[in-house]
Amino acid sequence: MTPEVEAAVTAAFREEWGRVVATLIKVTGDWDLAEECAQEAFALALRSWPRDGVPRRPGAWLTTAARNRATDRIRRAAVGAAKLREVAMATVEDEPDSAESAIPDDRLRLIFTCCHPALSFEARVALTLRTLVGLTTAEIAGAFLVEEQTMTKRLVRAKQKIKNAGIPYRVPPAHLLPDRTAAVLAVLYLLFNEGYAASGGTELVRQELSGEAIRLTRVLDRLMPAEPEIQGLLALMLLQDARRDARVDKEGTLVTLEQQDRSRWDAGQIAEGVELLESALRHGRAGAYQVQAAIAACHATAVTAAETDWVQIATLYRRLTELVPSPVVELNRTVAVAMADGPVAGLVLLDALEASGKLANYHLLPATRADLLRRSGQMAEAAAAYTEALALAGTDAERRYLTRRLAETTTQH
């Protein structure tokens, strides 16, 4: 296989997996069949495209191939002539690639289906990652820190519940939207973060999740224009994504916020994010995403790192801990306090957080301790903490950054 064809298949998976699976679920109503036929379609592409060339519309080719596989499966299972005709006659609809594609969107339908209140939050997120993004069960299990077998059972139960309860594959009517909106927003932000964390790495499929999450949030904002938390989430995504190109250096090493080249930040995204945030705040119902967007705006609008208003950021994090009581939020507040009041103040808060045991095996806990120790001149202790964080880091960019910091602190004590 030529590099060009391999790149085309990789790009097609990145861009089309969710669309193909969503289309087949809509047509067949069978989640497992949709996933299996999508996998077979991509396997066929690996065999056919090197011989026949990359099709002009890869997504349509893959959807047709997957639909044909579904038709064959249903025919062999002899489950009914009506269903067979329904699948066989289904057409592949054109869908604009831009963020302005029409509502309803098949992938948005899929997210709303995954986020039905009858499912647990963890099941909603796991099912979305599996069906919309195509992450493996092992990858999802790793994200939830559980065994692969455990996650397999959870996914099976979630799909079975959707089938047995007759949960419809659709964006629900307006009066039912609030019951699912919180979960949908949480899933969209998780998708964004999965991609954002992969910046500069080799996980190209995951990197594209950020763009897809932004696109779907735009669609949702048009569907529910009076919901300020949707605007807040979209603002937060844009303000964070604006820094994407500056987050890693040429060697693929993570670059901390204070060291980033701010000229590489996307000024257009920052302006749009700030405008969305201001629009959301005018509703007078500031929620967690709006507060996080306000924190991101403090960073994005500071001309230099030295001008960052850490006192304001620490205040916003305190408010966020009231809205979202989370040890991760507490860790972020600890960093803000340390930047505002000095590393010793941060270490006091960090000691209390670490004693709670809520962030065991979370690499940013020892990484934060290492940074605060380094800032306070305790190089030997910082080196030990960097070593601990390095053993827990999940991406190559993070490991390269921690390795560099470890080398620096080791040479200074």
C-alpha positions as CSV (number, residue, x, y, z in Angstrom):
1,M,0.0,0.0,0.0
2,T,1.3,3.4,-1.0
3,P,1.7,6.1,1.7
4,E,-0.9,8.2,-0.2
5,V,-3.6,5.4,0.1
6,E,-2.7,4.7,3.7
7,A,-3.1,8.3,4.5
8,A,-6.5,8.4,2.7
9,V,-7.8,5.4,4.7
10,T,-6.5,7.0,7.9
11,A,-8.2,10.3,7.1
12,A,-11.4,8.5,6.1
13,F,-11.5,6.7,9.4
14,R,-10.9,9.9,11.3
15,E,-13.6,11.8,9.4
16,E,-16.2,9.2,8.5
17,W,-16.3,6.5,11.2
18,G,-19.0,8.2,13.3
19,R,-21.0,9.1,10.2
20,V,-21.0,5.6,8.8
21,V,-21.9,4.0,12.1
22,A,-24.6,6.6,12.8
23,T,-26.2,6.0,9.4
24,L,-26.2,2.2,9.8
25,I,-27.7,2.5,13.3
26,K,-30.5,4.7,11.9
27,V,-31.2,2.2,9.1
28,T,-30.8,-1.1,11.0
29,G,-31.5,-0.2,14.6
30,D,-28.8,-2.7,15.5
31,W,-25.7,-1.2,17.2
32,D,-23.5,-4.2,17.1
33,L,-24.4,-4.9,13.4
34,A,-23.6,-1.2,12.6
35,E,-20.2,-1.3,14.2
36,E,-19.3,-4.7,12.7
37,C,-20.3,-3.7,9.2
38,A,-18.5,-0.4,9.5
39,Q,-15.3,-2.3,10.4
40,E,-15.8,-4.6,7.4
41,A,-16.2,-1.6,5.1
42,F,-12.9,-0.1,6.3
43,A,-11.2,-3.5,5.9
44,L,-12.6,-3.6,2.3
45,A,-11.2,-0.2,1.7
46,L,-7.7,-1.4,2.7
47,R,-8.0,-4.1,0.1
48,S,-9.7,-2.2,-2.7
49,W,-8.3,1.3,-2.7
50,P,-4.7,0.3,-3.4
51,R,-6.0,-1.5,-6.5
52,D,-8.9,0.8,-7.7
53,G,-7.8,4.1,-6.3
54,V,-9.3,6.3,-3.6
55,P,-12.9,7.1,-4.4
56,R,-13.9,10.7,-5.0
57,R,-16.3,10.6,-2.0
58,P,-14.7,8.2,0.5
59,G,-17.5,8.6,3.0
60,A,-20.2,7.6,0.5
61,W,-18.2,4.7,-0.6
62,L,-17.7,3.4,2.9
63,T,-21.4,3.9,3.8
64,T,-22.5,2.0,0.7
65,A,-20.0,-0.8,1.5
66,A,-21.2,-1.0,5.1
67,R,-24.8,-0.9,4.1
68,N,-24.2,-3.7,1.6
69,R,-22.6,-5.8,4.4
70,A,-25.6,-5.1,6.6
71,T,-28.0,-6.2,3.8
72,D,-26.0,-9.5,3.4
73,R,-26.0,-10.1,7.1
74,I,-29.8,-9.5,7.4
75,R,-30.4,-11.7,4.4
76,R,-28.4,-14.6,5.8
77,A,-30.2,-14.2,9.2
78,A,-33.6,-14.2,7.4
79,V,-35.0,-11.7,9.8
80,G,-37.7,-10.4,7.5
81,A,-38.3,-9.1,4.0
82,A,-39.5,-5.7,5.2
83,K,-36.3,-5.0,7.1
84,L,-34.2,-6.2,4.2
85,R,-36.0,-3.9,1.8
86,E,-35.6,-1.0,4.2
87,V,-31.8,-1.5,4.5
88,A,-31.3,-2.2,0.8
89,M,-33.2,0.8,-0.4
90,A,-31.6,3.2,2.0
91,T,-29.6,5.9,0.2
92,V,-26.4,7.6,1.2
93,E,-27.4,11.2,1.7
94,D,-25.0,14.0,1.0
95,E,-24.0,15.9,4.1
96,P,-22.1,19.2,4.0
97,D,-18.6,19.0,5.5
98,S,-18.9,22.5,7.0
99,A,-20.0,23.3,10.5
100,E,-23.2,24.7,9.0
101,S,-24.6,21.3,8.0
102,A,-28.3,21.1,8.5
103,I,-30.1,19.9,11.7
104,P,-30.8,17.2,12.5
105,D,-27.4,15.6,12.3
106,D,-27.0,11.8,12.4
107,R,-24.1,12.0,14.9
108,L,-26.0,14.4,17.1
109,R,-28.9,11.9,17.1
110,L,-26.4,9.2,18.1
111,I,-25.1,11.3,21.0
112,F,-28.7,12.0,22.2
113,T,-29.5,8.3,22.0
114,C,-26.3,7.4,23.9
115,C,-27.2,10.1,26.5
116,H,-30.7,8.8,27.4
117,P,-31.4,9.3,31.1
118,A,-32.1,5.5,31.5
119,L,-28.3,4.9,31.1
120,S,-25.7,5.7,33.7
121,F,-23.4,8.6,32.9
122,E,-20.4,6.3,32.5
123,A,-22.4,4.1,30.1
124,R,-23.4,7.2,28.1
125,V,-19.8,8.4,27.7
126,A,-18.4,4.9,27.0
127,L,-21.1,4.1,24.4
128,T,-20.5,7.5,22.6
129,L,-16.7,6.9,22.5
130,R,-17.3,3.5,21.1
131,T,-19.9,4.2,18.5
132,L,-19.3,7.8,17.5
133,V,-15.5,7.8,17.6
134,G,-14.5,4.2,17.1
135,L,-12.2,4.0,20.1
136,T,-11.5,0.4,21.0
137,T,-13.0,-1.2,24.2
138,A,-9.4,-1.4,25.6
139,E,-8.9,2.3,25.0
140,I,-12.2,3.2,26.7
141,A,-11.4,0.9,29.6
142,G,-8.1,2.7,30.0
143,A,-9.8,6.0,30.1
144,F,-12.1,4.8,32.9
145,L,-9.3,2.9,34.7
146,V,-11.1,-0.4,34.6
147,E,-10.4,-3.8,33.1
148,E,-11.3,-4.3,29.4
149,Q,-13.6,-7.2,30.3
150,T,-15.5,-5.0,32.7
151,M,-15.9,-2.3,30.0
152,T,-17.1,-4.9,27.5
153,K,-19.8,-6.0,29.8
154,R,-20.9,-2.4,30.5
155,L,-21.1,-1.6,26.8
156,V,-23.1,-4.8,26.1
157,R,-25.6,-3.9,28.9
158,A,-25.9,-0.3,27.6
159,K,-26.8,-1.5,24.1
160,Q,-29.2,-4.1,25.4
161,K,-30.9,-1.5,27.5
162,I,-31.4,0.8,24.5
163,K,-32.8,-2.1,22.6
164,N,-35.1,-3.5,25.3
165,A,-36.4,-0.1,26.4
166,G,-37.1,0.9,22.8
167,I,-35.0,4.1,23.1
168,P,-35.5,6.0,19.8
169,Y,-32.7,7.0,17.6
170,R,-33.5,10.7,17.4
171,V,-33.0,14.2,18.8
172,P,-35.8,14.3,21.4
173,P,-38.6,16.8,21.2
174,A,-38.0,20.2,22.9
175,H,-39.7,19.4,26.2
176,L,-37.3,16.4,26.7
177,L,-34.1,18.2,25.7
178,P,-33.2,19.5,29.2
179,D,-33.2,15.9,30.6
180,R,-30.3,15.0,28.4
181,T,-28.5,18.3,27.8
182,A,-26.2,18.1,30.7
183,A,-25.0,14.6,29.7
184,V,-24.7,15.6,26.1
185,L,-22.5,18.6,27.0
186,A,-20.4,16.5,29.2
187,V,-19.9,13.9,26.4
188,L,-19.0,16.7,23.9
189,Y,-16.5,18.2,26.3
190,L,-14.9,14.8,26.9
191,L,-14.7,14.2,23.2
192,F,-13.0,17.6,22.9
193,N,-10.5,16.8,25.6
194,E,-9.7,13.4,24.2
195,G,-8.6,15.2,21.0
196,Y,-7.0,18.2,22.7
197,A,-4.8,15.9,24.9
198,A,-3.5,14.2,21.8
199,S,-2.2,17.4,20.2
200,G,1.2,16.9,18.7
201,G,1.2,13.2,19.2
202,T,0.6,10.3,16.8
203,E,-3.1,9.7,17.8
204,L,-4.5,11.4,14.7
205,V,-7.9,9.9,15.1
206,R,-8.2,11.4,18.6
207,Q,-6.8,14.8,17.6
208,E,-9.7,15.2,15.2
209,L,-12.2,14.7,18.0
210,S,-11.7,18.4,19.1
211,G,-12.9,19.7,15.7
212,E,-15.8,17.3,15.7
213,A,-16.8,18.2,19.2
214,I,-16.7,21.9,18.3
215,R,-18.8,21.2,15.2
216,L,-21.4,19.2,17.1
217,T,-21.6,21.9,19.8
218,R,-22.3,24.5,17.1
219,V,-25.1,22.3,15.9
220,L,-26.5,21.9,19.4
221,D,-26.3,25.7,19.9
222,R,-28.4,26.2,16.9
223,L,-30.9,23.6,18.2
224,M,-31.1,25.3,21.6
225,P,-30.1,28.9,21.2
226,A,-31.4,30.1,24.6
227,E,-29.2,27.7,26.6
228,P,-26.2,29.7,28.0
229,E,-24.3,26.6,29.0
230,I,-24.1,25.4,25.4
231,Q,-22.7,28.8,24.5
232,G,-20.3,28.6,27.5
233,L,-19.1,25.2,26.4
234,L,-18.6,26.3,22.8
235,A,-16.7,29.4,24.1
236,L,-14.5,27.2,26.3
237,M,-13.6,24.8,23.4
238,L,-12.7,27.7,21.1
239,L,-10.6,29.5,23.7
240,Q,-8.7,26.3,24.5
241,D,-8.4,25.1,20.9
242,A,-7.0,28.6,19.9
243,R,-3.8,27.6,21.7
244,R,-3.5,24.2,20.0
245,D,-0.6,25.1,17.7
246,A,1.5,26.5,20.5
247,R,1.1,23.5,22.9
248,V,4.0,21.5,21.6
249,D,7.3,22.4,20.1
250,K,9.0,21.0,17.0
251,E,10.1,17.9,18.8
252,G,6.6,17.2,20.0
253,T,7.3,18.2,23.6
254,L,4.5,19.8,25.6
255,V,4.9,23.5,26.1
256,T,3.4,25.0,29.3
257,L,1.0,27.8,29.1
258,E,3.4,30.4,30.5
259,Q,6.1,29.4,27.9
260,Q,3.9,29.3,24.8
261,D,4.5,31.6,21.9
262,R,1.3,33.7,22.1
263,S,1.7,34.9,18.5
264,R,0.8,31.4,17.5
265,W,-2.6,31.5,19.2
266,D,-5.6,31.8,16.9
267,A,-6.9,35.4,17.5
268,G,-10.1,34.7,15.5
269,Q,-11.0,31.8,17.8
270,I,-10.2,33.8,20.9
271,A,-12.4,36.7,19.7
272,E,-15.3,34.4,18.9
273,G,-14.9,32.6,22.2
274,V,-14.9,35.8,24.2
275,E,-18.0,37.0,22.3
276,L,-19.8,33.8,23.0
277,L,-18.9,33.9,26.7
278,E,-20.2,37.5,27.0
279,S,-23.5,36.4,25.3
280,A,-23.9,33.5,27.6
281,L,-23.2,35.5,30.7
282,R,-25.9,38.0,29.7
283,H,-28.5,35.3,30.6
284,G,-27.6,35.7,34.2
285,R,-27.3,31.9,34.8
286,A,-23.6,31.3,35.0
287,G,-22.9,27.5,35.0
288,A,-19.7,25.4,35.2
289,Y,-18.9,25.7,31.5
290,Q,-19.2,29.5,31.5
291,V,-17.0,29.7,34.6
292,Q,-14.4,27.5,32.9
293,A,-14.7,29.7,29.7
294,A,-14.1,32.8,31.9
295,I,-10.9,31.1,33.2
296,A,-9.8,30.3,29.7
297,A,-10.5,33.9,28.6
298,C,-8.3,35.2,31.4
299,H,-5.4,33.2,29.9
300,A,-6.3,33.9,26.3
301,T,-6.6,37.7,26.6
302,A,-3.4,38.2,28.6
303,V,-0.8,39.7,26.3
304,T,2.0,38.1,28.2
305,A,2.2,35.4,30.8
306,A,3.3,37.9,33.4
307,E,0.0,39.9,32.8
308,T,-2.2,36.9,33.6
309,D,-4.6,37.7,36.4
310,W,-4.0,34.7,38.7
311,V,-6.0,36.3,41.5
312,Q,-9.1,36.4,39.3
313,I,-8.4,32.9,38.0
314,A,-8.1,31.6,41.6
315,T,-11.4,33.3,42.5
316,L,-13.1,31.7,39.5
317,Y,-11.7,28.3,40.4
318,R,-13.2,28.7,43.9
319,R,-16.6,29.3,42.3
320,L,-16.1,26.3,40.0
321,T,-15.4,24.0,43.0
322,E,-18.9,25.1,44.3
323,L,-20.5,24.2,41.0
324,V,-18.5,21.1,40.3
325,P,-17.0,19.5,43.5
326,S,-14.2,17.6,41.8
327,P,-10.6,16.8,42.9
328,V,-9.4,17.8,39.4
329,V,-10.9,21.2,39.8
330,E,-9.3,21.4,43.3
331,L,-6.0,20.6,41.7
332,N,-6.4,23.4,39.2
333,R,-7.4,25.8,41.9
334,T,-4.2,24.8,43.8
335,V,-2.1,25.8,40.8
336,A,-3.9,29.1,40.5
337,V,-3.4,29.9,44.2
338,A,0.3,29.0,43.9
339,M,0.7,31.4,41.0
340,A,-1.2,34.1,42.8
341,D,0.2,33.6,46.4
342,G,3.4,31.6,45.8
343,P,4.4,27.9,45.6
344,V,4.3,27.4,49.4
345,A,0.6,28.3,49.5
346,G,0.0,25.9,46.7
347,L,1.9,23.1,48.4
348,V,-0.2,23.4,51.5
349,L,-3.4,22.9,49.5
350,L,-1.7,20.1,47.5
351,D,-0.8,18.2,50.7
352,A,-4.5,18.3,51.7
353,L,-5.6,17.1,48.3
354,E,-3.1,14.3,48.2
355,A,-4.1,13.2,51.7
356,S,-7.7,12.6,50.4
357,G,-6.4,9.9,48.0
358,K,-8.9,11.0,45.4
359,L,-6.3,11.5,42.7
360,A,-4.2,8.4,43.1
361,N,-2.4,7.4,39.9
362,Y,-3.3,10.7,38.3
363,H,-0.1,12.0,36.7
364,L,-0.9,15.7,37.1
365,L,-0.9,15.4,40.9
366,P,2.9,14.5,41.2
367,A,3.6,16.8,38.1
368,T,2.0,19.7,40.0
369,R,3.9,18.9,43.1
370,A,7.1,18.7,41.1
371,D,6.5,22.1,39.5
372,L,5.8,23.8,42.9
373,L,8.8,22.2,44.5
374,R,11.0,23.4,41.6
375,R,9.6,26.9,41.9
376,S,10.4,26.9,45.6
377,G,14.0,25.7,45.0
378,Q,13.6,22.1,46.4
379,M,15.3,20.4,43.4
380,A,15.9,17.0,44.8
381,E,12.3,16.6,46.0
382,A,11.1,18.0,42.6
383,A,13.1,15.4,40.7
384,A,11.5,12.6,42.7
385,A,8.1,14.0,42.0
386,Y,8.8,14.4,38.2
387,T,10.0,10.7,38.2
388,E,6.7,9.7,39.7
389,A,4.7,11.7,37.2
390,L,6.7,10.4,34.3
391,A,5.7,6.8,35.2
392,L,2.0,7.8,35.1
393,A,1.9,10.1,32.0
394,G,-0.4,9.1,29.2
395,T,0.9,10.9,26.1
396,D,4.3,11.1,24.4
397,A,4.2,15.0,24.5
398,E,3.7,14.8,28.3
399,R,6.5,12.3,28.8
400,R,8.9,14.3,26.8
401,Y,8.1,17.4,28.8
402,L,8.5,15.6,32.1
403,T,11.7,14.0,31.0
404,R,13.1,17.4,30.2
405,R,12.0,18.9,33.5
406,L,13.5,15.9,35.3
407,A,16.9,16.4,33.6
408,E,16.8,20.1,34.5
409,T,16.1,19.5,38.1
410,T,18.6,16.7,38.4
411,T,21.4,18.9,37.2
412,Q,20.5,21.6,39.7
413,H,20.8,19.6,42.9
